[in-house]
Amino acid sequence: MTLTIGHITYANCAPFFHYLPAAGFSGEIVPGVPSRLNRMLADGELDASPSSSFEYARNWQEYLLLPGHSISAFGPVKSVLLFSPRPLEELQGIEIALTGESATSVNLMRILLKEFLGHGEVNCRVPERPVEEILAEGSPALLIGDRALKASLEKVEGRCVYDLGELWQRCTGLPFVFALWILRRQSALEKRREIIDLLAQLAESRRRAFASLEKLAAESPERQWMGEEGLADYWRCMSYELTEDHIAGLQLFFRLSVKHGLLDQVPEIRFFE
């Protein structure tokens, strides 16, 4: 039996996927943004995927986590950015445009503004036109992934740029887990051998990537707009592990999500064994 896995098409996933075929993976890889892969995972169209940590929280009864792997940051993440013409403290009641690509980042922003900055309400929506257009007009906007990286390269006078990973670490002292490797429980039962192989293949792909980030950057298409040095620095600021500190940050995020009405219950953290 073969696995069908999702691939978030952002630069931050390259350490997982660039060397994955060379590490022995021969299943199907389906590319997409987090929101699309979340839907496919929930509908059973994928066996496993790096997906939004909030997706795990919403449907944790159907999932298990692959141990040892995440997409996280202990401080600046560089690709989950809130752009604003005014300081955070002055965004009360001001509409924030969203890309709609990731529930995790949107809810992280809500929690940061409500829990740590005292905002009563956070007014945000996904507009019908590109968020970048609204941003160019001087309105606040949240961008994630490669779109955030590209927007951060533009230096606009008077524009404030807030890194949500950095804000979370400053407020909590913990890393923030943006994405987890999520596995459907049914797939864990039906394809146990393949999942065990995938764990080893992911570890090997990461090992090869971090053995020479410069080589990985030179072979990545994102180098054309980010530069090889910029790409390597970006991957260095990320954390791809899932340690006890990561889990503590994840659990705090889930508890605050329940507190602010974003989740109905705190999910249990359950791993594939």
Backbone as CSV, one residue per row, in Angstrom:
resi,resn,N_x,N_y,N_z,CA_x,CA_y,CA_z,C_x,C_y,C_z
1,MET,0.846,-1.197,0.000,0.000,0.000,0.000,0.880,1.245,0.000
2,THR,0.419,2.290,-0.642,1.184,3.536,-0.689,0.441,4.624,0.065
3,LEU,1.192,5.629,0.474,0.640,6.759,1.209,0.358,7.920,0.266
4,THR,-0.666,8.693,0.611,-0.928,9.974,-0.038,-0.752,11.042,1.027
5,ILE,0.209,11.926,0.812,0.503,12.948,1.822,0.384,14.336,1.210
6,GLY,0.096,15.304,2.062,-0.001,16.694,1.629,1.340,17.400,1.729
7,HIS,1.494,18.432,0.919,2.715,19.245,0.918,2.313,20.713,0.883
8,ILE,2.485,21.424,2.009,2.229,22.864,2.030,3.253,23.538,1.109
9,THR,2.760,24.270,0.135,3.654,24.828,-0.886,4.253,26.158,-0.442
10,TYR,4.866,26.152,0.718,5.591,27.308,1.228,7.054,26.912,1.385
11,ALA,7.917,27.916,1.381,9.351,27.659,1.499,9.702,26.946,2.798
12,ASN,8.908,27.159,3.847,9.275,26.557,5.134,9.144,25.038,5.153
13,CYS,8.500,24.450,4.136,8.360,22.994,4.078,9.500,22.301,3.332
14,ALA,10.376,23.070,2.721,11.438,22.470,1.908,12.288,21.445,2.669
15,PRO,12.670,21.687,3.917,13.480,20.674,4.614,12.790,19.321,4.752
16,PHE,11.468,19.296,4.775,10.757,18.028,4.840,10.675,17.332,3.484
17,PHE,10.515,18.107,2.410,10.136,17.513,1.143,11.236,17.459,0.085
18,HIS,12.241,18.320,0.154,13.205,18.393,-0.933,13.921,17.053,-1.147
19,TYR,14.292,16.407,-0.060,15.025,15.148,-0.161,14.159,13.931,0.145
20,LEU,12.852,14.108,0.254,11.984,13.001,0.653,12.008,11.844,-0.347
21,PRO,11.901,12.089,-1.670,12.011,10.955,-2.600,13.355,10.241,-2.502
22,ALA,14.433,11.013,-2.356,15.753,10.393,-2.226,15.877,9.585,-0.947
23,ALA,15.069,9.953,0.064,15.081,9.221,1.334,14.236,7.949,1.274
24,GLY,13.563,7.726,0.124,12.838,6.478,-0.064,11.338,6.585,-0.193
25,PHE,10.770,7.805,-0.074,9.315,7.931,-0.176,8.883,7.789,-1.633
26,SER,7.911,6.909,-1.882,7.455,6.658,-3.247,5.949,6.805,-3.400
27,GLY,5.289,7.374,-2.389,3.848,7.573,-2.471,3.491,8.830,-3.245
28,GLU,2.237,9.252,-3.126,1.745,10.445,-3.824,1.866,11.656,-2.919
29,ILE,2.337,12.777,-3.479,2.460,14.035,-2.756,1.508,15.043,-3.398
30,VAL,0.597,15.578,-2.587,-0.416,16.516,-3.079,-0.080,17.913,-2.563
31,PRO,0.216,18.875,-3.460,0.547,20.227,-3.009,-0.693,21.058,-2.719
32,GLY,-0.535,22.073,-1.845,-1.648,22.972,-1.572,-1.343,23.904,-0.418
33,VAL,-2.189,24.907,-0.242,-2.076,25.805,0.917,-2.674,25.087,2.130
34,PRO,-2.373,25.547,3.359,-2.858,24.835,4.545,-4.360,24.601,4.574
35,SER,-5.167,25.591,4.206,-6.618,25.433,4.297,-7.120,24.309,3.384
36,ARG,-6.544,24.190,2.186,-6.945,23.111,1.264,-6.535,21.747,1.811
37,LEU,-5.316,21.635,2.299,-4.847,20.361,2.831,-5.625,19.981,4.091
38,ASN,-6.009,20.972,4.903,-6.847,20.696,6.069,-8.151,20.012,5.649
39,ARG,-8.771,20.545,4.606,-10.038,19.976,4.131,-9.835,18.557,3.597
40,MET,-8.776,18.365,2.842,-8.515,17.046,2.266,-8.208,16.021,3.357
41,LEU,-7.486,16.443,4.366,-7.172,15.543,5.475,-8.445,15.166,6.222
42,ALA,-9.283,16.161,6.504,-10.533,15.902,7.222,-11.470,15.008,6.420
43,ASP,-11.433,15.128,5.084,-12.311,14.337,4.219,-11.741,12.968,3.889
44,GLY,-10.546,12.660,4.385,-9.960,11.359,4.130,-9.263,11.227,2.788
45,GLU,-9.000,12.345,2.117,-8.310,12.297,0.830,-6.795,12.215,0.989
46,LEU,-6.302,12.476,2.194,-4.893,12.357,2.506,-4.731,11.407,3.694
47,ASP,-3.628,10.675,3.699,-3.299,9.855,4.859,-2.643,10.691,5.948
48,ALA,-1.770,11.595,5.531,-1.024,12.430,6.476,-0.604,13.705,5.774
49,SER,-0.317,14.715,6.574,0.109,15.990,6.001,0.640,16.895,7.100
50,PRO,1.598,17.769,6.762,1.865,18.876,7.674,0.682,19.829,7.560
51,SER,-0.048,19.999,8.627,-1.266,20.805,8.582,-1.357,21.688,9.813
52,SER,-2.233,22.663,9.734,-2.413,23.643,10.800,-2.643,22.957,12.145
53,SER,-1.958,23.428,13.165,-2.180,22.873,14.494,-3.630,23.063,14.924
54,PHE,-4.278,24.114,14.436,-5.684,24.345,14.763,-6.576,23.280,14.133
55,GLU,-6.183,22.749,12.977,-6.942,21.661,12.359,-6.906,20.422,13.239
56,TYR,-5.750,20.135,13.829,-5.686,19.011,14.756,-6.652,19.236,15.922
57,ALA,-6.674,20.437,16.453,-7.532,20.731,17.601,-9.009,20.576,17.262
58,ARG,-9.400,20.938,16.053,-10.815,20.860,15.665,-11.300,19.420,15.510
59,ASN,-10.411,18.543,15.035,-10.827,17.178,14.699,-9.902,16.129,15.301
60,TRP,-9.410,16.376,16.520,-8.379,15.524,17.078,-8.825,14.080,17.275
61,GLN,-10.128,13.859,17.416,-10.604,12.482,17.597,-10.329,11.615,16.370
62,GLU,-10.156,12.259,15.212,-9.904,11.525,13.967,-8.415,11.393,13.649
63,TYR,-7.568,12.032,14.454,-6.162,12.156,14.084,-5.215,11.599,15.142
64,LEU,-3.985,11.370,14.693,-2.826,11.169,15.542,-1.729,12.089,15.038
65,LEU,-0.735,12.342,15.862,0.403,13.169,15.463,1.622,12.298,15.227
66,LEU,2.391,12.631,14.195,3.681,11.977,13.994,4.663,12.601,14.978
67,PRO,5.291,11.815,15.837,6.177,12.372,16.862,7.451,12.958,16.269
68,GLY,7.930,14.027,16.916,9.239,14.565,16.584,9.291,15.578,15.469
69,HIS,8.154,15.868,14.817,8.162,16.768,13.657,7.121,17.874,13.818
70,SER,7.491,19.089,13.449,6.549,20.206,13.440,7.115,21.303,12.555
71,ILE,6.341,22.350,12.368,6.835,23.603,11.787,6.549,24.668,12.832
72,SER,7.598,25.099,13.509,7.451,25.952,14.683,8.478,27.068,14.659
73,ALA,8.377,27.927,15.657,9.371,28.989,15.822,9.478,29.328,17.297
74,PHE,10.703,29.518,17.756,10.946,30.012,19.113,11.447,31.437,18.962
75,GLY,10.509,32.332,18.685,10.849,33.710,18.369,10.365,34.044,16.970
76,PRO,11.049,34.913,16.244,10.598,35.331,14.914,10.437,34.153,13.962
77,VAL,9.329,34.142,13.225,9.085,33.106,12.229,9.269,33.656,10.818
78,LYS,9.181,34.967,10.660,9.426,35.703,9.411,8.352,35.529,8.347
79,SER,7.444,34.577,8.499,6.466,34.336,7.444,5.022,34.305,7.970
80,VAL,4.794,34.796,9.165,3.434,35.031,9.677,3.455,36.450,10.222
81,LEU,3.048,37.398,9.390,3.279,38.811,9.673,1.991,39.622,9.603
82,LEU,1.822,40.481,10.596,0.729,41.442,10.606,1.298,42.798,10.204
83,PHE,0.831,43.305,9.071,1.257,44.611,8.566,0.200,45.640,8.953
84,SER,0.651,46.767,9.479,-0.320,47.753,9.959,0.223,49.173,9.816
85,PRO,-0.639,50.125,9.463,-0.211,51.522,9.402,-0.159,52.176,10.771
86,ARG,-0.580,51.441,11.805,-0.612,51.994,13.163,-0.184,50.919,14.152
87,PRO,0.231,51.296,15.361,0.653,50.307,16.363,-0.464,49.334,16.729
88,LEU,-0.080,48.180,17.239,-1.058,47.155,17.624,-2.097,47.684,18.589
89,GLU,-1.659,48.516,19.523,-2.562,49.031,20.549,-3.698,49.859,19.958
90,GLU,-3.528,50.336,18.734,-4.527,51.199,18.113,-5.399,50.473,17.095
91,LEU,-5.324,49.132,17.070,-6.096,48.368,16.087,-7.477,47.958,16.603
92,GLN,-7.811,48.358,17.821,-9.123,48.032,18.379,-10.223,48.522,17.431
93,GLY,-11.054,47.575,16.957,-12.178,47.934,16.093,-11.825,48.161,14.643
94,ILE,-10.543,48.149,14.282,-10.116,48.353,12.901,-10.118,47.015,12.170
95,GLU,-10.713,46.959,10.975,-10.789,45.705,10.228,-9.410,45.296,9.707
96,ILE,-9.071,44.013,9.902,-7.813,43.453,9.443,-8.115,42.467,8.319
97,ALA,-7.482,42.651,7.183,-7.692,41.759,6.039,-6.882,40.476,6.230
98,LEU,-7.470,39.339,5.824,-6.840,38.036,5.991,-6.731,37.325,4.641
99,THR,-5.749,36.429,4.524,-5.641,35.621,3.314,-6.568,34.419,3.350
100,GLY,-6.932,33.958,4.542,-7.795,32.789,4.656,-7.088,31.480,4.409
101,GLU,-5.753,31.494,4.376,-5.007,30.275,4.068,-4.714,29.425,5.297
102,SER,-4.815,29.984,6.492,-4.449,29.225,7.684,-5.258,29.674,8.887
103,ALA,-6.029,28.733,9.468,-6.799,29.046,10.667,-5.893,29.260,11.868
104,THR,-4.748,28.572,11.906,-3.840,28.696,13.041,-3.351,30.128,13.199
105,SER,-2.854,30.717,12.128,-2.285,32.062,12.198,-3.345,33.104,12.536
106,VAL,-4.534,32.947,11.968,-5.621,33.889,12.248,-5.996,33.845,13.723
107,ASN,-6.118,32.644,14.259,-6.509,32.525,15.666,-5.378,32.901,16.610
108,LEU,-4.143,32.689,16.197,-3.006,33.195,16.980,-3.093,34.714,17.071
109,MET,-3.376,35.389,15.970,-3.509,36.850,15.990,-4.629,37.281,16.924
110,ARG,-5.764,36.594,16.849,-6.883,36.936,17.731,-6.484,36.810,19.201
111,ILE,-5.798,35.730,19.542,-5.405,35.503,20.935,-4.390,36.540,21.393
112,LEU,-3.423,36.855,20.565,-2.431,37.860,20.939,-3.093,39.204,21.216
113,LEU,-4.026,39.591,20.350,-4.671,40.891,20.512,-5.629,40.916,21.708
114,LYS,-6.339,39.829,21.947,-7.339,39.809,23.021,-6.727,39.471,24.377
115,GLU,-5.894,38.444,24.412,-5.353,37.974,25.684,-4.244,38.871,26.207
116,PHE,-3.359,39.318,25.340,-2.156,40.011,25.789,-2.170,41.511,25.533
117,LEU,-3.060,41.989,24.645,-3.129,43.418,24.371,-4.457,44.027,24.802
118,GLY,-5.355,43.198,25.319,-6.588,43.708,25.902,-7.646,44.156,24.922
119,HIS,-7.577,43.726,23.675,-8.612,44.105,22.721,-9.898,43.345,23.034
120,GLY,-11.001,44.054,23.093,-12.269,43.405,23.356,-12.736,42.564,22.194
121,GLU,-12.657,43.103,21.003,-13.051,42.400,19.795,-11.953,42.559,18.745
122,VAL,-11.830,41.543,17.902,-10.887,41.601,16.785,-11.697,41.493,15.504
123,ASN,-11.694,42.557,14.739,-12.498,42.640,13.519,-11.643,42.259,12.321
124,CYS,-11.920,41.105,11.719,-11.128,40.685,10.563,-11.994,39.907,9.576
125,ARG,-11.594,39.890,8.325,-12.346,39.153,7.312,-11.446,38.858,6.114
126,VAL,-11.863,37.879,5.308,-11.177,37.540,4.062,-11.842,38.334,2.941
127,PRO,-11.146,39.274,2.327,-11.755,40.103,1.282,-11.878,39.341,-0.042
128,GLU,-12.683,39.882,-0.945,-12.859,39.254,-2.249,-11.673,39.498,-3.170
129,ARG,-10.943,40.574,-2.945,-9.773,40.863,-3.782,-8.495,40.539,-3.018
130,PRO,-7.354,40.494,-3.717,-6.105,40.121,-3.053,-5.789,41.007,-1.849
131,VAL,-5.344,40.378,-0.781,-5.002,41.113,0.435,-3.893,42.115,0.164
132,GLU,-2.983,41.771,-0.747,-1.877,42.676,-1.059,-2.368,44.023,-1.578
133,GLU,-3.493,44.025,-2.283,-4.053,45.290,-2.769,-4.533,46.149,-1.596
134,ILE,-5.179,45.523,-0.651,-5.667,46.242,0.525,-4.506,46.758,1.356
135,LEU,-3.467,45.952,1.457,-2.265,46.356,2.182,-1.627,47.570,1.519
136,ALA,-1.578,47.569,0.190,-0.980,48.682,-0.549,-1.757,49.978,-0.353
137,GLU,-3.034,49.858,-0.003,-3.863,51.044,0.234,-3.708,51.587,1.648
138,GLY,-2.903,50.907,2.472,-2.626,51.403,3.814,-3.471,50.811,4.913
139,SER,-4.178,49.710,4.621,-4.992,49.058,5.647,-4.212,47.898,6.274
140,PRO,-4.533,47.523,7.515,-3.827,46.408,8.149,-4.192,45.078,7.511
141,ALA,-3.238,44.155,7.482,-3.462,42.864,6.847,-2.534,41.819,7.449
142,LEU,-3.029,40.587,7.518,-2.231,39.452,7.963,-1.883,38.598,6.754
143,LEU,-0.597,38.361,6.559,-0.128,37.504,5.476,0.705,36.379,6.062
144,ILE,0.657,35.212,5.395,1.442,34.079,5.864,2.212,33.462,4.706
145,GLY,3.178,32.619,5.057,3.925,31.877,4.054,4.747,32.767,3.149
146,ASP,4.876,32.326,1.896,5.710,33.053,0.940,5.161,34.442,0.647
147,ARG,3.838,34.623,0.748,3.253,35.943,0.513,3.714,36.930,1.576
148,ALA,3.849,36.460,2.823,4.359,37.318,3.895,5.833,37.632,3.671
149,LEU,6.608,36.637,3.265,8.029,36.856,3.011,8.227,37.900,1.913
150,LYS,7.453,37.794,0.842,7.584,38.744,-0.264,7.178,40.151,0.168
151,ALA,6.075,40.264,0.923,5.625,41.586,1.367,6.635,42.227,2.312
152,SER,7.333,41.412,3.092,8.306,41.960,4.043,9.527,42.543,3.346
153,LEU,9.739,42.166,2.096,10.864,42.710,1.339,10.596,44.142,0.885
154,GLU,9.323,44.553,0.899,8.954,45.910,0.501,9.038,46.840,1.715
155,LYS,9.853,47.835,1.634,10.000,48.791,2.734,9.086,49.989,2.488
156,VAL,8.046,50.108,3.305,7.048,51.168,3.148,7.119,52.073,4.368
157,GLU,7.303,53.337,4.126,7.417,54.303,5.219,6.142,54.325,6.054
158,GLY,6.301,54.253,7.378,5.177,54.324,8.291,4.471,53.008,8.532
159,ARG,4.880,51.949,7.830,4.232,50.650,8.013,4.894,49.880,9.143
160,CYS,4.079,49.411,10.095,4.576,48.544,11.172,4.427,47.088,10.741
161,VAL,5.424,46.288,11.059,5.384,44.871,10.726,5.587,44.067,12.013
162,TYR,4.604,43.235,12.344,4.655,42.450,13.579,4.755,40.971,13.246
163,ASP,5.790,40.334,13.759,6.002,38.901,13.590,5.249,38.173,14.707
164,LEU,4.256,37.372,14.352,3.412,36.753,15.372,4.167,35.700,16.179
165,GLY,5.133,35.043,15.569,5.948,34.099,16.334,6.743,34.803,17.412
166,GLU,7.289,35.950,17.072,8.057,36.733,18.040,7.158,37.264,19.152
167,LEU,5.962,37.742,18.798,5.040,38.255,19.809,4.621,37.148,20.781
168,TRP,4.347,35.959,20.256,3.963,34.837,21.123,5.089,34.487,22.093
169,GLN,6.288,34.388,21.597,7.420,34.038,22.461,7.640,35.111,23.518
170,ARG,7.484,36.370,23.140,7.669,37.471,24.078,6.597,37.433,25.178
171,CYS,5.384,37.046,24.829,4.282,37.037,25.796,4.263,35.783,26.660
172,THR,4.749,34.656,26.136,4.587,33.380,26.834,5.900,32.720,27.225
173,GLY,6.995,33.080,26.557,8.260,32.411,26.797,8.345,31.027,26.177
174,LEU,7.388,30.691,25.300,7.317,29.359,24.705,7.379,29.440,23.177
175,PRO,7.784,28.351,22.534,7.716,28.328,21.066,6.266,28.235,20.612
176,PHE,6.032,28.635,19.359,4.695,28.476,18.796,4.746,27.436,17.692
177,VAL,3.799,26.505,17.744,3.722,25.418,16.764,2.668,25.785,15.719
178,PHE,3.140,26.148,14.531,2.222,26.550,13.476,1.599,25.350,12.775
179,ALA,2.388,24.318,12.563,1.883,23.137,11.859,2.445,21.874,12.498
180,LEU,1.646,20.820,12.417,2.012,19.504,12.925,1.906,18.500,11.777
181,TRP,2.632,17.419,11.886,2.420,16.319,10.944,1.252,15.495,11.481
182,ILE,0.107,15.635,10.814,-1.135,15.018,11.262,-1.420,13.761,10.432
183,LEU,-1.814,12.722,11.118,-2.083,11.416,10.516,-3.511,11.010,10.829
184,ARG,-4.232,10.539,9.828,-5.574,10.005,10.077,-5.465,8.682,10.836
185,ARG,-6.312,8.514,11.830,-6.265,7.280,12.634,-6.546,6.048,11.779
186,GLN,-7.451,6.184,10.818,-7.753,5.059,9.955,-6.523,4.641,9.160
187,SER,-5.765,5.617,8.689,-4.542,5.311,7.949,-3.505,4.646,8.845
188,ALA,-3.477,5.060,10.119,-2.539,4.440,11.058,-2.833,2.960,11.235
189,LEU,-4.105,2.587,11.164,-4.486,1.187,11.286,-4.193,0.408,10.009
190,GLU,-4.489,1.024,8.873,-4.395,0.315,7.601,-3.000,0.321,6.994
191,LYS,-2.180,1.349,7.337,-0.883,1.520,6.664,0.240,1.731,7.681
192,ARG,0.229,0.930,8.716,1.192,1.110,9.805,2.634,1.025,9.326
193,ARG,2.947,0.042,8.520,4.321,-0.126,8.038,4.772,1.087,7.233
194,GLU,3.884,1.600,6.388,4.223,2.755,5.549,4.432,4.011,6.403
195,ILE,3.648,4.150,7.482,3.800,5.314,8.363,5.137,5.243,9.104
196,ILE,5.509,4.046,9.550,6.808,3.888,10.211,7.928,4.269,9.254
197,ASP,7.805,3.856,8.000,8.813,4.235,6.996,8.828,5.743,6.773
198,LEU,7.644,6.361,6.734,7.562,7.809,6.518,8.277,8.569,7.628
199,LEU,8.136,8.130,8.860,8.826,8.789,9.971,10.333,8.808,9.741
200,ALA,10.877,7.680,9.327,12.315,7.607,9.064,12.690,8.463,7.859
201,GLN,11.848,8.486,6.846,12.136,9.257,5.633,12.108,10.756,5.910
202,LEU,11.161,11.213,6.727,11.115,12.627,7.103,12.367,13.023,7.880
203,ALA,12.775,12.174,8.809,13.981,12.456,9.591,15.203,12.519,8.692
204,GLU,15.279,11.636,7.709,16.431,11.630,6.800,16.415,12.856,5.891
205,SER,15.235,13.254,5.411,15.144,14.450,4.570,15.582,15.686,5.347
206,ARG,15.131,15.804,6.593,15.563,16.927,7.434,17.061,16.896,7.690
207,ARG,17.593,15.699,7.926,19.036,15.585,8.191,19.834,16.075,6.990
208,ARG,19.443,15.649,5.798,20.152,16.072,4.582,20.018,17.577,4.370
209,ALA,18.836,18.110,4.624,18.607,19.542,4.424,19.508,20.366,5.328
210,PHE,19.560,20.026,6.605,20.323,20.829,7.553,21.817,20.507,7.533
211,ALA,22.200,19.470,6.807,23.625,19.218,6.603,24.234,20.313,5.735
212,SER,23.411,20.914,4.852,23.873,22.032,4.029,22.668,22.829,3.551
213,LEU,22.276,23.812,4.348,21.157,24.658,3.952,21.494,25.490,2.722
214,GLU,22.769,25.788,2.552,23.197,26.539,1.375,22.925,25.746,0.096
215,LYS,23.197,24.453,0.127,22.930,23.590,-1.033,21.433,23.503,-1.286
216,LEU,20.648,23.359,-0.221,19.198,23.315,-0.360,18.678,24.615,-0.969
217,ALA,19.197,25.742,-0.502,18.768,27.038,-1.030,19.110,27.179,-2.506
218,ALA,20.278,26.694,-2.891,20.721,26.805,-4.287,19.839,25.988,-5.215
219,GLU,19.156,24.971,-4.675,18.316,24.097,-5.491,16.834,24.409,-5.346
220,SER,16.487,25.464,-4.595,15.089,25.807,-4.337,14.633,26.963,-5.219
221,PRO,13.438,26.890,-5.799,12.969,27.956,-6.691,12.796,29.296,-5.991
222,GLU,12.561,29.291,-4.684,12.351,30.543,-3.946,13.586,31.434,-3.943
223,ARG,14.748,30.866,-4.302,15.985,31.655,-4.324,15.883,32.811,-5.314
224,GLN,15.010,32.674,-6.311,14.900,33.693,-7.354,14.392,35.023,-6.812
225,TRP,13.588,34.980,-5.744,13.076,36.239,-5.188,13.539,36.482,-3.757
226,MET,14.048,35.456,-3.092,14.475,35.625,-1.707,15.982,35.607,-1.548
227,GLY,16.674,35.052,-2.532,18.124,34.939,-2.435,18.525,33.713,-1.637
228,GLU,19.642,33.120,-1.987,20.069,31.895,-1.318,20.392,32.128,0.159
229,GLU,21.070,33.227,0.469,21.415,33.517,1.858,20.163,33.785,2.685
230,GLY,19.205,34.508,2.097,17.962,34.787,2.806,17.172,33.523,3.101
231,LEU,17.161,32.586,2.151,16.465,31.324,2.363,17.103,30.523,3.486
232,ALA,18.427,30.409,3.445,19.127,29.643,4.479,18.883,30.255,5.864
233,ASP,18.906,31.578,5.960,18.648,32.243,7.246,17.217,31.994,7.709
234,TYR,16.298,31.955,6.759,14.893,31.693,7.088,14.736,30.311,7.711
235,TRP,15.323,29.298,7.111,15.206,27.946,7.652,15.884,27.826,9.017
236,ARG,16.946,28.590,9.206,17.632,28.532,10.506,16.770,29.093,11.631
237,CYS,15.882,30.024,11.318,15.040,30.616,12.360,13.850,29.731,12.691
238,MET,13.596,28.713,11.865,12.486,27.808,12.098,12.912,26.664,13.014
239,SER,11.932,26.011,13.591,12.171,24.803,14.377,11.311,23.692,13.794
240,TYR,11.929,22.564,13.479,11.211,21.448,12.861,11.055,20.272,13.816
241,GLU,11.373,20.491,15.086,11.247,19.447,16.085,9.889,19.539,16.789
242,LEU,9.634,18.597,17.677,8.433,18.647,18.507,8.819,18.124,19.890
243,THR,9.378,19.036,20.698,9.883,18.688,22.019,8.825,18.977,23.080
244,GLU,9.199,18.763,24.339,8.276,19.072,25.439,7.930,20.551,25.482
245,ASP,8.901,21.430,25.164,8.618,22.864,25.128,7.616,23.199,24.030
246,HIS,7.772,22.560,22.872,6.824,22.779,21.784,5.417,22.364,22.211
247,ILE,5.324,21.209,22.843,4.016,20.703,23.273,3.405,21.622,24.331
248,ALA,4.231,22.179,25.227,3.726,23.126,26.220,3.159,24.365,25.536
249,GLY,3.847,24.875,24.522,3.334,26.017,23.769,2.048,25.682,23.040
250,LEU,1.983,24.481,22.482,0.789,24.025,21.775,-0.399,23.930,22.722
251,GLN,-0.182,23.353,23.893,-1.268,23.200,24.860,-1.770,24.544,25.370
252,LEU,-0.854,25.501,25.555,-1.280,26.839,25.967,-2.125,27.491,24.889
253,PHE,-1.725,27.352,23.650,-2.504,27.895,22.535,-3.905,27.288,22.519
254,PHE,-4.002,25.995,22.737,-5.315,25.345,22.743,-6.167,25.828,23.910
255,ARG,-5.564,25.969,25.091,-6.333,26.438,26.252,-6.850,27.858,26.030
256,LEU,-6.010,28.727,25.469,-6.434,30.102,25.200,-7.485,30.143,24.091
257,SER,-7.412,29.203,23.154,-8.429,29.132,22.100,-9.787,28.794,22.694
258,VAL,-9.806,27.908,23.684,-11.066,27.594,24.369,-11.547,28.799,25.171
259,LYS,-10.630,29.446,25.874,-10.980,30.603,26.695,-11.645,31.691,25.873
260,HIS,-11.173,31.891,24.638,-11.698,32.980,23.808,-12.734,32.498,22.801
261,GLY,-13.266,31.302,23.015,-14.382,30.827,22.203,-14.024,30.372,20.811
262,LEU,-12.767,30.064,20.572,-12.329,29.627,19.243,-12.397,28.112,19.105
263,LEU,-12.358,27.400,20.238,-12.517,25.952,20.292,-13.541,25.611,21.364
264,ASP,-14.202,24.471,21.198,-15.174,24.026,22.189,-14.514,23.311,23.357
265,GLN,-13.391,22.640,23.095,-12.716,21.878,24.137,-11.229,21.807,23.854
266,VAL,-10.451,21.565,24.903,-9.012,21.394,24.741,-8.760,19.977,24.232
267,PRO,-8.115,19.830,23.092,-7.890,18.494,22.539,-6.815,17.729,23.305
268,GLU,-6.894,16.418,23.238,-5.834,15.577,23.780,-4.712,15.480,22.745
269,ILE,-3.471,15.451,23.225,-2.325,15.285,22.345,-2.010,13.794,22.268
270,ARG,-2.263,13.185,21.108,-2.057,11.756,20.947,-1.148,11.478,19.746
271,PHE,-0.174,10.618,19.963,0.840,10.343,18.947,0.673,8.948,18.354
272,PHE,1.134,8.805,17.138,1.300,7.498,16.519,2.446,6.786,17.213
273,GLU,2.225,5.551,17.612,3.252,4.783,18.305,3.605,3.543,17.487
